[in-house]
């Protein structure tokens, strides 16, 4: 193997490790954002129903 090939493999390995660390954190943040959005939507729906049935 040439020196450039080894360096490329090292870079690919580092990217793989970093993405393995970052992906679960990203998915957790996305899940929390969806939960907050659902809570806001339920509040808006409740307010709309109160206004409609007044």
C-alpha positions in Angstrom: 0.0 0.0 0.0 1.1 3.5 -0.7 1.3 6.2 1.9 -1.7 8.0 0.4 -3.9 4.9 0.7 -3.0 4.5 4.4 -3.8 8.2 5.1 -7.2 7.8 3.3 -8.1 4.8 5.4 -7.2 6.7 8.6 -9.3 9.6 7.6 -12.3 7.3 6.7 -11.9 5.6 10.1 -11.9 8.9 11.9 -15.0 10.1 10.1 -16.7 6.8 10.9 -15.9 7.1 14.6 -17.0 10.7 14.8 -20.3 10.0 13.0 -20.8 7.0 15.3 -20.5 9.4 18.3 -22.6 12.2 16.8 -25.5 10.2 15.3 -27.2 9.1 18.6 -26.9 12.6 19.9 -28.5 14.0 16.8 -31.3 11.5 16.8 -32.0 12.3 20.5 -32.2 16.0 19.7 -34.5 15.4 16.8 -36.8 13.3 19.0 -37.0 16.0 21.7 -37.7 18.6 19.0 -40.6 16.5 17.7 -41.9 16.1 21.2 -41.9 19.9 21.8 -43.6 20.5 18.5 -46.3 18.0 19.4 -46.8 19.7 22.7 -47.1 23.1 21.1 -49.6 21.8 18.5 -51.7 20.2 21.2 -51.8 23.6 23.1 -52.8 25.4 19.9 -55.5 22.8 19.2 -56.9 23.2 22.8 -57.0 27.0 22.4 -58.7 26.7 19.0 -61.4 24.4 20.5 -62.0 26.8 23.4 -62.5 29.7 21.0 -64.7 27.6 18.7 -67.0 26.4 21.5 -67.4 29.7 23.3 
